[in-house]
Amino acid sequence: MNPHSLLASAAINIGLAFITLSLFSVLKKQPATAAVYYACALSRRRRRRRLPAEEASSSLRRFLPSVSWVSLALRVTEGEVIDAHGLDALVVIRLFKFGIKFFVVCSLVGLVVLLPTNYGAQEVKKGSYFTMDSFTISNVKRGSNRLWVHFACLYFISFYGMYLLYKEYNEILIRRIQQIQKLKHRADQFTIVVREIPLCIEHKAHDCCVDHFFSKHYPNTYYSYQMVYSTEDLEESVSQAKSLARKLEDLKQSSMSKRPKNKLSLLGLLHKETSKAALLEEKLHALCHKIHQLQCRDTLKKKELPVAFVTFKCRSGAAAAAHLQQHAHPLLWITEIAPEPRDVSWRNMRVSYRAVPLYKLGVLIAASLLTVFFAIPVTAVQGIAKYEKLKKWFPPAMAVQFIPGLSSIVTGYLPSVVLKGFIYIVPFAMFAMAKISGCIARSEEEIKACNMVFYFLVGNVFFWSVLSGSLLDLLGQFISHPKNIPSQLATAVSAQADFFVTYILTDGLSGFSFEVLQPGLLIWDILMSCFYGCQRERSPYLYSFPYFRIIPLVSLSVLIGIVYAVVAPLLLPFLIMYFCLGYVVYVNQIRDVYETTYETGGQYWPYIHHYILLAIILMQITMIGLFGLKLKPAASISTIPLILFTWMFNEYCKMRFLPSFHHYSLQDAAENDELDEKCGLLELHCENAINAYCPPGLRPVNFMASESSSTPLVSS
């Protein structure tokens, strides 16, 4: 890729980002778009701060682009993020902060030390133009002592990355402990989920076994239980009843808004609307009666599942029961800490614990097939990027060079846009797969999707992009000569630096600007406004934060930056721009747009930590190959201890931090129990805990009146 292509990509992305962000800054101040850009604020009904969309309509400032939203985002503190949106939202913000802190230092090292070393290492041939290779390690002569500078920078960047990772892990853990202390009233601290409950032969049911087992083995701490039922038909009926209730409400609102001029037409309209409303009410009454019949105890007895939520009188009792093997047979009475009530995946409660490995295997095969098939568009993208090869494979492509500037756009901007377009659908496909993997919590599904998406991106966007072109030859060499993997990887990585510059520009500037603009929701909102007009008040477009999409994509950018930190330091300033813009955009989105649907207490961070450490090790393996190619075997051998140290650091972090993210300590549980007992709140929290896990389909239904209470119809 020549400099003209890089400049074309940068110019298009910067121009597109400027237009998009300017448009967003204007639209955000319009009252009509508040349902899109202030969805979270509107749903919470917190009007302590004045929204820009609530300014006087005559104000000219509403129609002028501004950066006021940026300054508002920069003033948001970490404490405000945790209080309003939880620790999981803060973890995403800390990922962007990590990227800023890490790549600012790496950029200083790269631009001050590595860039002059690379550029001055070998004279550029007379008559040739400057390329990206002039500023990379590829420009250094073989056997040159300048490579020891790269070796020293490799050690420095690796140790600095590990220092930041340790510091972040420790700070997130402290925040997690504080968050658990603050949310000590939550039902999941008193509750465990029990699976594979044996059937009582005498009563032909599971529930009597639950009460007998825990009353016998936990007589001092056991409190109560809530069985889980297979209620697909009940849930479908409730969904239909909600739909009918909405139609009835819309009909009443539309009839009030229509006012015919003469009395005759008014009477006709009233008769028509009344008869239609009466028909809907009759259907709704019948549906409610059916729901009440499905909710009765005798009907539910037949649909009982071998799963129950068991509540204890204290947190320490729940923590002890969750981590013990309850039965000599390891596949009976499986216990674990329950997810918080809003995090429960009721659909997957029907999946047998013994069948979960089969579900996971099916998901793994599906994800692998998607990864393999995705190689086709990635290879096509690389064909577009390598224009000289494309002309050999596809001669009609030579026509592009006759249009001035078009070849620069095609090779510089088009490949990254096409790749980004294909990548956009991948997280949603992986999340759909994760939903059928048998996880009992929505957060587990999203974490699983994060892992699948990240490894998909590493395999396709990184490895497949750097190796495509001579992929089959390289795979053959990898199988027959595995010792050559570092050198082959190093050659491929060094050759793809310019492509990843354009990828970072597209993903960062264009991707983040479109994220904040929300063009899809905006168009949908305009269509709904045209269709419904002013007949009904539009509710905010509230969606949960897409961790499964954001964390893997940002982690991939971290990986690309770390791998190229020593190889091509010119890439690093673009990454600073990427993380700064991403930080501002996602603080705005978390603050005003996305809803917090669950809280895991920062359980995403151990996975992010793992992704970044994988990137550091990949950088070290790549540098071993590059030092070998540059005939510096001493530097290659001296890098091996660094890889071993990084691995040992990872193992230490697993021992030091990971258990606190997977388990609730008995000490913290006992201390919180003592505090509650002194305040007289322990029994109240137990009562709330058992009521919190009532399945949604078993709550009383009365759509004809106001919303029903959350008291379960069937209790144990």
SENUKOL-980623 format. One record per residue (C-alpha): residue number from 1; residue in one letter; x, y, z. Coordinates in steps of 0.1 Angstrom, whole numbers. Example, Ala and Ser with C-alpha at 12.3 -4.5 7.8 and 13.67 -1.06 7.14 Angstrom:
- 1  a  123  -45  78
- 2  s  137  -11  71
//
This chain:
- 1  m  0  0  0
- 2  n  15  33  -10
- 3  p  14  66  9
- 4  h  -14  80  -13
- 5  s  -37  51  -2
- 6  l  -29  57  34
- 7  l  -36  94  30
- 8  a  -69  87  12
- 9  s  -80  64  40
- 10  a  -71  89  67
- 11  a  -88  118  48
- 12  i  -120  99  42
- 13  n  -123  86  78
- 14  i  -114  119  94
- 15  g  -139  137  71
- 16  l  -166  112  78
- 17  a  -161  113  115
- 18  f  -162  151  115
- 19  i  -195  152  96
- 20  t  -210  124  117
- 21  l  -200  139  151
- 22  s  -211  174  140
- 23  l  -245  160  130
- 24  f  -248  141  163
- 25  s  -240  172  184
- 26  v  -269  190  167
- 27  l  -294  161  168
- 28  k  -286  155  205
- 29  k  -299  189  213
- 30  q  -333  184  196
- 31  p  -363  175  218
- 32  a  -376  152  191
- 33  t  -346  129  193
- 34  a  -345  126  231
- 35  a  -359  90  229
- 36  v  -328  80  210
- 37  y  -300  100  226
- 38  y  -314  102  262
- 39  a  -330  68  265
- 40  c  -314  59  298
- 41  a  -320  93  314
- 42  l  -357  93  303
- 43  s  -363  58  316
- 44  r  -348  66  350
- 45  r  -369  98  352
- 46  r  -340  116  368
- 47  r  -343  152  358
- 48  r  -318  167  383
- 49  r  -297  179  354
- 50  r  -312  199  326
- 51  l  -310  181  293
- 52  p  -298  200  262
- 53  a  -329  187  244
- 54  e  -351  206  269
- 55  e  -337  240  260
- 56  a  -360  266  245
- 57  s  -369  257  209
- 58  s  -361  293  198
- 59  s  -325  289  208
- 60  l  -302  291  178
- 61  r  -275  271  196
- 62  r  -296  240  192
- 63  f  -288  240  154
- 64  l  -251  247  157
- 65  p  -225  219  161
- 66  s  -207  219  194
- 67  v  -184  198  216
- 68  s  -204  203  248
- 69  w  -212  166  249
- 70  v  -174  158  250
- 71  s  -168  181  280
- 72  l  -198  165  298
- 73  a  -184  130  291
- 74  l  -149  141  304
- 75  r  -164  154  336
- 76  v  -181  120  345
- 77  t  -162  104  374
- 78  e  -157  67  380
- 79  g  -178  69  412
- 80  e  -207  83  392
- 81  v  -204  55  366
- 82  i  -205  28  394
- 83  d  -234  44  413
- 84  a  -256  48  382
- 85  h  -245  18  360
- 86  g  -224  -6  381
- 87  l  -189  -20  380
- 88  d  -193  -38  346
- 89  a  -198  -4  329
- 90  l  -167  9  347
- 91  v  -147  -21  334
- 92  v  -154  -9  298
- 93  i  -143  26  307
- 94  r  -111  13  324
- 95  l  -103  -7  292
- 96  f  -102  25  272
- 97  k  -82  42  300
- 98  f  -57  13  299
- 99  g  -54  18  262
- 100  i  -47  55  266
- 101  k  -21  51  294
- 102  f  -4  22  277
- 103  f  -2  35  241
- 104  v  8  71  252
- 105  v  40  57  268
- 106  c  46  32  239
- 107  s  41  61  214
- 108  l  68  82  232
- 109  v  92  52  231
- 110  g  83  44  195
- 111  l  85  79  181
- 112  v  115  91  200
- 113  v  136  59  200
- 114  l  123  33  175
- 115  l  113  55  146
- 116  p  147  73  142
- 117  t  163  39  146
- 118  n  142  23  118
- 119  y  143  52  94
- 120  g  181  59  97
- 121  a  190  22  95
- 122  q  191  19  57
- 123  e  192  44  29
- 124  v  161  46  8
- 125  k  168  38  -29
- 126  k  170  68  -51
- 127  g  138  76  -70
- 128  s  116  55  -48
- 129  y  89  70  -26
- 130  f  87  67  11
- 131  t  65  38  23
- 132  m  54  25  56
- 133  d  83  1  55
- 134  s  108  29  58
- 135  f  95  34  94
- 136  t  93  -2  104
- 137  i  118  -28  116
- 138  s  118  -41  80
- 139  n  141  -12  71
- 140  v  168  -23  95
- 141  k  197  -42  79
- 142  r  203  -78  88
- 143  g  227  -83  116
- 144  s  226  -46  126
- 145  n  233  -38  162
- 146  r  204  -14  161
- 147  l  182  -44  167
- 148  w  193  -44  203
- 149  v  174  -11  206
- 150  h  143  -30  196
- 151  f  152  -58  220
- 152  a  154  -32  249
- 153  c  121  -16  239
- 154  l  105  -51  237
- 155  y  114  -57  274
- 156  f  103  -22  284
- 157  i  69  -24  267
- 158  s  63  -59  281
- 159  f  71  -50  317
- 160  y  52  -17  315
- 161  g  22  -36  301
- 162  m  24  -62  329
- 163  y  27  -34  355
- 164  l  -4  -17  342
- 165  l  -23  -50  341
- 166  y  -14  -58  377
- 167  k  -24  -23  389
- 168  e  -57  -25  370
- 169  y  -65  -60  382
- 170  n  -58  -49  418
- 171  e  -79  -17  415
- 172  i  -109  -36  399
- 173  l  -107  -62  427
- 174  i  -109  -35  454
- 175  r  -138  -19  435
- 176  r  -155  -53  434
- 177  i  -152  -59  471
- 178  q  -166  -24  477
- 179  q  -195  -30  453
- 180  i  -204  -63  470
- 181  q  -204  -46  503
- 182  k  -227  -18  489
- 183  l  -251  -43  474
- 184  k  -252  -66  504
- 185  h  -290  -66  503
- 186  r  -291  -83  469
- 187  a  -310  -116  468
- 188  d  -282  -136  451
- 189  q  -260  -133  482
- 190  f  -286  -154  501
- 191  t  -295  -178  474
- 192  i  -281  -208  455
- 193  v  -293  -226  425
- 194  v  -297  -263  428
- 195  r  -298  -285  396
- 196  e  -303  -323  390
- 197  i  -327  -327  420
- 198  p  -337  -364  422
- 199  l  -374  -373  419
- 200  c  -392  -383  451
- 201  i  -406  -418  444
- 202  e  -434  -415  469
- 203  h  -448  -381  457
- 204  k  -436  -382  421
- 205  a  -422  -347  425
- 206  h  -389  -328  431
- 207  d  -400  -301  456
- 208  c  -404  -324  486
- 209  c  -368  -337  481
- 210  v  -355  -301  482
- 211  d  -371  -293  515
- 212  h  -362  -326  531
- 213  f  -325  -325  519
- 214  f  -317  -290  530
- 215  s  -337  -292  562
- 216  k  -317  -322  572
- 217  h  -282  -311  561
- 218  y  -285  -274  568
- 219  p  -309  -272  597
- 220  n  -296  -239  611
- 221  t  -292  -219  579
- 222  y  -318  -232  554
- 223  y  -348  -209  550
- 224  s  -369  -217  519
- 225  y  -370  -227  483
- 226  q  -386  -218  449
- 227  m  -391  -245  423
- 228  v  -386  -238  386
- 229  y  -413  -249  361
- 230  s  -414  -255  323
- 231  t  -439  -227  314
- 232  e  -435  -221  277
- 233  d  -472  -220  271
- 234  l  -478  -198  301
- 235  e  -451  -173  290
- 236  e  -466  -173  255
- 237  s  -501  -165  269
- 238  v  -487  -137  291
- 239  s  -469  -122  260
- 240  q  -502  -123  240
- 241  a  -520  -107  269
- 242  k  -495  -79  271
- 243  s  -498  -74  233
- 244  l  -536  -72  235
- 245  a  -534  -47  265
- 246  r  -511  -25  244
- 247  k  -534  -26  214
- 248  l  -563  -17  237
- 249  e  -544  13  251
- 250  d  -534  25  217
- 251  l  -570  22  205
- 252  k  -582  44  234
- 253  q  -556  70  228
- 254  s  -563  71  190
- 255  s  -600  75  196
- 256  m  -594  104  219
- 257  s  -572  121  194
- 258  k  -597  118  165
- 259  r  -624  145  166
- 260  p  -648  146  136
- 261  k  -665  178  128
- 262  n  -702  167  126
- 263  k  -721  147  152
- 264  l  -731  119  129
- 265  s  -696  109  120
- 266  l  -686  113  157
- 267  l  -714  88  167
- 268  g  -703  64  140
- 269  l  -667  66  150
- 270  l  -675  61  187
- 271  h  -697  30  179
- 272  k  -669  15  158
- 273  e  -642  22  183
- 274  t  -664  9  212
- 275  s  -672  -24  195
- 276  k  -636  -29  186
- 277  a  -625  -21  222
- 278  a  -652  -45  236
- 279  l  -639  -73  213
- 280  l  -603  -67  225
- 281  e  -614  -66  261
- 282  e  -633  -99  257
- 283  k  -602  -116  243
- 284  l  -581  -102  270
- 285  h  -605  -115  297
- 286  a  -605  -149  282
- 287  l  -567  -149  280
- 288  c  -563  -138  316
- 289  h  -587  -166  327
- 290  k  -565  -191  308
- 291  i  -533  -177  325
- 292  h  -548  -181  359
- 293  q  -557  -217  351
- 294  l  -521  -224  339
- 295  q  -508  -208  372
- 296  c  -527  -231  395
- 297  r  -507  -256  416
- 298  d  -520  -288  401
- 299  t  -511  -277  365
- 300  l  -477  -265  376
- 301  k  -470  -298  394
- 302  k  -469  -316  360
- 303  k  -444  -291  346
- 304  e  -419  -291  375
- 305  l  -382  -291  366
- 306  p  -354  -306  387
- 307  v  -341  -271  394
- 308  a  -347  -249  424
- 309  f  -336  -216  440
- 310  v  -328  -223  477
- 311  t  -326  -194  501
- 312  f  -306  -194  533
- 313  k  -310  -173  565
- 314  c  -276  -158  561
- 315  r  -250  -152  534
- 316  s  -224  -174  550
- 317  g  -248  -204  548
- 318  a  -254  -198  511
- 319  a  -217  -193  504
- 320  a  -208  -226  522
- 321  a  -236  -246  504
- 322  a  -227  -233  470
- 323  h  -191  -244  471
- 324  l  -196  -279  486
- 325  q  -203  -312  468
- 326  q  -237  -321  482
- 327  h  -239  -358  472
- 328  a  -215  -387  467
- 329  h  -228  -388  431
- 330  p  -212  -357  415
- 331  l  -241  -353  390
- 332  l  -268  -350  417
- 333  w  -276  -319  438
- 334  i  -253  -296  417
- 335  t  -251  -262  435
- 336  e  -237  -228  427
- 337  i  -243  -192  437
- 338  a  -274  -180  420
- 339  p  -272  -151  395
- 340  e  -291  -120  405
- 341  p  -328  -122  397
- 342  r  -327  -99  366
- 343  d  -297  -119  353
- 344  v  -314  -153  353
- 345  s  -319  -170  319
- 346  w  -352  -187  326
- 347  r  -352  -203  292
- 348  n  -319  -223  299
- 349  m  -332  -235  332
- 350  r  -350  -262  312
- 351  v  -317  -276  299
- 352  s  -305  -306  318
- 353  y  -271  -301  335
- 354  r  -259  -334  319
- 355  a  -268  -322  285
- 356  v  -249  -289  288
- 357  p  -216  -303  274
- 358  l  -235  -314  242
- 359  y  -249  -279  238
- 360  k  -214  -264  243
- 361  l  -200  -288  217
- 362  g  -227  -278  192
- 363  v  -219  -241  198
- 364  l  -182  -248  194
- 365  i  -187  -266  161
- 366  a  -210  -238  148
- 367  a  -185  -211  158
- 368  s  -157  -230  142
- 369  l  -176  -233  109
- 370  l  -184  -196  110
- 371  t  -147  -188  115
- 372  v  -137  -210  86
- 373  f  -163  -196  62
- 374  f  -154  -161  72
- 375  a  -120  -167  56
- 376  i  -135  -161  22
- 377  p  -144  -124  27
- 378  v  -112  -118  46
- 379  t  -91  -132  17
- 380  a  -111  -111  -8
- 381  v  -104  -80  13
- 382  q  -67  -87  12
- 383  g  -70  -91  -25
- 384  i  -84  -56  -28
- 385  a  -57  -42  -5
- 386  k  -29  -58  -25
- 387  y  -37  -41  -58
- 388  e  -6  -54  -76
- 389  k  -16  -90  -69
- 390  l  -53  -82  -77
- 391  k  -43  -70  -112
- 392  k  -26  -104  -119
- 393  w  -56  -124  -105
- 394  f  -83  -102  -121
- 395  p  -71  -82  -151
- 396  p  -102  -60  -155
- 397  a  -92  -44  -122
- 398  m  -65  -25  -141
- 399  a  -93  -1  -153
- 400  v  -93  14  -118
- 401  q  -59  30  -123
- 402  f  -71  51  -152
- 403  i  -94  71  -129
- 404  p  -73  96  -109
- 405  g  -73  89  -72
- 406  l  -97  60  -74
- 407  s  -70  33  -70
- 408  s  -59  50  -37
- 409  i  -95  49  -24
- 410  v  -100  13  -35
- 411  t  -67  0  -19
- 412  g  -66  23  11
- 413  y  -102  28  23
- 414  l  -124  1  7
- 415  p  -107  -30  22
- 416  s  -111  -18  59
- 417  v  -147  -7  52
- 418  v  -157  -41  37
- 419  l  -140  -60  65
- 420  k  -157  -38  91
- 421  g  -190  -45  74
- 422  f  -185  -82  76
- 423  i  -173  -81  112
- 424  y  -204  -61  123
- 425  i  -227  -91  121
- 426  v  -203  -115  138
- 427  p  -209  -105  175
- 428  f  -247  -109  170
- 429  a  -243  -143  155
- 430  m  -220  -154  183
- 431  f  -243  -140  209
- 432  a  -272  -160  194
- 433  m  -250  -191  197
- 434  a  -241  -184  233
- 435  k  -278  -181  242
- 436  i  -283  -218  233
- 437  s  -252  -230  251
- 438  g  -270  -238  284
- 439  c  -258  -209  305
- 440  i  -282  -201  334
- 441  a  -273  -164  335
- 442  r  -275  -138  308
- 443  s  -241  -125  319
- 444  e  -226  -159  314
- 445  e  -240  -159  279
- 446  e  -225  -125  272
- 447  i  -191  -135  286
- 448  k  -191  -166  265
- 449  a  -200  -146  234
- 450  c  -172  -122  243
- 451  n  -147  -151  243
- 452  m  -160  -165  210
- 453  v  -160  -131  193
- 454  f  -125  -122  205
- 455  y  -109  -155  193
- 456  f  -129  -153  161
- 457  l  -114  -118  155
- 458  v  -79  -129  164
- 459  g  -82  -159  141
- 460  n  -97  -141  112
- 461  v  -90  -103  113
- 462  f  -55  -107  127
- 463  f  -40  -141  116
- 464  w  -60  -146  85
- 465  s  -54  -110  73
- 466  v  -17  -112  79
- 467  l  -13  -147  64
- 468  s  -38  -145  35
- 469  g  -24  -145  0
- 470  s  -1  -174  5
- 471  l  -22  -190  32
- 472  l  -22  -226  20
- 473  d  15  -226  15
- 474  l  21  -211  49
- 475  l  -2  -237  66
- 476  g  17  -265  49
- 477  q  50  -251  62
- 478  f  35  -247  97
- 479  i  25  -283  98
- 480  s  57  -297  83
- 481  h  81  -272  100
- 482  p  65  -260  132
- 483  k  99  -244  143
- 484  n  95  -219  115
- 485  i  62  -204  128
- 486  p  78  -174  145
- 487  s  98  -164  114
- 488  q  68  -169  91
- 489  l  45  -149  114
- 490  a  71  -122  117
- 491  t  74  -118  80
- 492  a  36  -116  75
- 493  v  30  -92  104
- 494  s  57  -68  92
- 495  a  41  -67  57
- 496  q  6  -59  70
- 497  a  13  -28  91
- 498  d  -2  -4  66
- 499  f  -35  -24  63
- 500  f  -39  -23  101
- 501  v  -34  15  101
- 502  t  -64  18  78
- 503  y  -84  -7  99
- 504  i  -77  13  132
- 505  l  -88  45  114
- 506  t  -120  29  101
- 507  d  -129  11  133
- 508  g  -121  41  155
- 509  l  -131  72  136
- 510  s  -159  59  115
- 511  g  -170  31  138
- 512  f  -172  52  170
- 513  s  -188  81  153
- 514  f  -216  59  139
- 515  e  -219  43  174
- 516  v  -227  76  190
- 517  l  -249  88  161
- 518  q  -271  56  162
- 519  p  -282  60  126
- 520  g  -304  28  126
- 521  l  -324  39  156
- 522  l  -326  74  143
- 523  i  -341  62  110
- 524  w  -365  39  128
- 525  d  -376  67  151
- 526  i  -383  90  121
- 527  l  -404  62  105
- 528  m  -424  56  137
- 529  s  -430  94  139
- 530  c  -443  94  104
- 531  f  -465  64  110
- 532  y  -480  72  144
- 533  g  -476  110  143
- 534  c  -486  125  176
- 535  q  -512  99  185
- 536  r  -491  83  213
- 537  e  -460  92  233
- 538  r  -429  74  222
- 539  s  -411  54  248
- 540  p  -373  57  249
- 541  y  -353  32  228
- 542  l  -337  14  258
- 543  y  -312  -14  251
- 544  s  -287  -32  274
- 545  f  -250  -24  269
- 546  p  -235  -47  242
- 547  y  -205  -60  261
- 548  f  -203  -89  237
- 549  r  -197  -65  208
- 550  i  -176  -37  224
- 551  i  -151  -56  246
- 552  p  -138  -80  219
- 553  l  -134  -53  192
- 554  v  -115  -30  216
- 555  s  -94  -59  228
- 556  l  -85  -67  192
- 557  s  -73  -31  187
- 558  v  -52  -35  219
- 559  l  -37  -67  204
- 560  i  -29  -51  171
- 561  g  -13  -21  189
- 562  i  8  -43  212
- 563  v  20  -66  184
- 564  y  30  -36  162
- 565  a  44  -15  191
- 566  v  80  -25  183
- 567  v  75  -36  146
- 568  a  57  -4  133
- 569  p  57  24  159
- 570  l  40  48  134
- 571  l  7  29  141
- 572  l  7  39  178
- 573  p  -4  76  175
- 574  f  -35  64  156
- 575  l  -43  41  186
- 576  i  -42  70  210
- 577  m  -67  88  188
- 578  y  -88  56  187
- 579  f  -89  51  225
- 580  c  -95  88  233
- 581  l  -125  90  210
- 582  g  -137  56  222
- 583  y  -135  68  258
- 584  v  -156  99  252
- 585  v  -181  80  230
- 586  y  -188  52  255
- 587  v  -189  74  285
- 588  n  -217  93  267
- 589  q  -234  60  257
- 590  i  -233  45  292
- 591  r  -244  78  307
- 592  d  -273  86  284
- 593  v  -282  57  261
- 594  y  -276  22  274
- 595  e  -294  5  303
- 596  t  -278  -16  330
- 597  t  -297  -49  329
- 598  y  -275  -69  353
- 599  e  -244  -65  375
- 600  t  -217  -91  378
- 601  g  -193  -71  399
- 602  g  -166  -67  372
- 603  q  -164  -103  361
- 604  y  -155  -91  326
- 605  w  -120  -79  337
- 606  p  -103  -113  341
- 607  y  -111  -120  305
- 608  i  -99  -86  293
- 609  h  -67  -93  314
- 610  h  -63  -126  296
- 611  y  -68  -110  261
- 612  i  -41  -84  268
- 613  l  -16  -109  281
- 614  l  -22  -130  251
- 615  a  -13  -99  229
- 616  i  19  -94  249
- 617  i  30  -130  244
- 618  l  21  -128  207
- 619  m  43  -97  204
- 620  q  72  -115  220
- 621  i  68  -146  197
- 622  t  67  -123  167
- 623  m  99  -105  178
- 624  i  117  -139  182
- 625  g  109  -145  146
- 626  l  119  -110  135
- 627  f  152  -112  154
- 628  g  158  -146  137
- 629  l  151  -132  102
- 630  k  174  -102  109
- 631  l  202  -127  119
- 632  k  203  -118  156
- 633  p  200  -152  172
- 634  a  212  -139  206
- 635  a  183  -115  208
- 636  s  159  -143  198
- 637  i  172  -166  226
- 638  s  172  -137  251
- 639  t  135  -131  244
- 640  i  126  -166  256
- 641  p  130  -158  293
- 642  l  107  -129  288
- 643  i  80  -152  275
- 644  l  85  -175  305
- 645  f  83  -145  329
- 646  t  50  -133  312
- 647  w  35  -168  316
- 648  m  46  -169  353
- 649  f  30  -134  358
- 650  n  -2  -147  343
- 651  e  -2  -177  366
- 652  y  4  -155  396
- 653  c  -25  -132  387
- 654  k  -47  -163  384
- 655  m  -38  -173  420
- 656  r  -39  -138  434
- 657  f  -70  -123  418
- 658  l  -91  -148  399
- 659  p  -106  -167  429
- 660  s  -121  -135  443
- 661  f  -140  -130  410
- 662  h  -154  -165  410
- 663  h  -163  -170  446
- 664  y  -179  -150  474
- 665  s  -156  -153  505
- 666  l  -169  -167  537
- 667  q  -153  -139  557
- 668  d  -170  -111  537
- 669  a  -203  -130  540
- 670  a  -200  -135  578
- 671  e  -191  -98  583
- 672  n  -221  -86  563
- 673  d  -243  -110  582
- 674  e  -231  -95  615
- 675  l  -238  -60  603
- 676  d  -273  -69  592
- 677  e  -281  -88  624
- 678  k  -271  -57  644
- 679  c  -294  -35  623
- 680  g  -323  -61  623
- 681  l  -323  -64  585
- 682  l  -313  -101  581
- 683  e  -348  -116  581
- 684  l  -361  -89  558
- 685  h  -334  -96  532
- 686  c  -342  -133  534
- 687  e  -379  -127  527
- 688  n  -370  -104  497
- 689  a  -346  -131  484
- 690  i  -371  -159  482
- 691  n  -397  -136  465
- 692  a  -372  -123  440
- 693  y  -367  -156  423
- 694  c  -404  -162  414
- 695  p  -405  -172  377
- 696  p  -419  -143  356
- 697  g  -449  -164  343
- 698  l  -461  -171  379
- 699  r  -466  -135  389
- 700  p  -503  -125  393
- 701  v  -517  -111  361
- 702  n  -544  -84  358
- 703  f  -540  -64  326
- 704  m  -574  -48  330
- 705  a  -563  -28  360
- 706  s  -531  -14  372
- 707  e  -499  -35  372
- 708  s  -499  -63  396
- 709  s  -476  -68  425
- 710  s  -446  -90  424
- 711  t  -459  -114  451
- 712  p  -458  -149  436
- 713  l  -490  -168  431
- 714  v  -475  -201  440
- 715  s  -451  -202  469
- 716  s  -435  -230  488
//
